[in-house]
Amino acid sequence: MSQIPNGSWKCQISLRMMYDGDGQNLSDPQVLKFGDVLTDPCDVENRLRRAQNAILNWDVDDQVDLLQFLEEPVDTGKPADLCFSRNVVRLEVSGPDLVDVTFIDLPGIIANAINEVYLLVFRFTDIVRNG
């Protein structure tokens, strides 16, 4: 989040894709804008859920278009392809009266904490240490 004098509120959600489904470094890491810039804070939750779904279900080597995750409803009853991803959802929020904050979402960490807590703690520690 950042302060923009006399600016209007806006949020850009991006996917930082640095790892494949096995957690190995991609040869060509990317930051992909996930849809247009949002101008209504009420739209963030839905877009964030779609971005999390994309991270947990999109194979970066596959030819599936990211737009499918923006347009299709999120099926919360269907298990994700991955239970956790080292790739992150990044929110860039700007507007009047906002302070500088970094927000990083690690999709899957809360939903899977009960069953795989040791693995998740290990992976999270590795992310913090190695970026």
Number of C-alpha atoms within 10 A of each C-alpha: 17 15 15 14 11 9 11 11 17 17 19 18 21 21 20 17 20 19 19 18 20 9 13 10 13 14 9 8 14 14 14 14 15 22 16 10 14 16 16 11 11 9 11 17 10 12 18 19 17 21 26 23 21 23 29 23 17 21 14 18 9 7 8 11 10 17 11 12 22 18 10 9 10 16 10 9 6 7 10 17 14 16 17 24 23 27 24 22 25 22 19 15 23 21 18 14 13 14 13 10 10 11 13 11 16 18 24 19 19 12 11 14 15 10 9 13 13 11 13 20 13 10 17 18 12 12 12 8 8 7 9
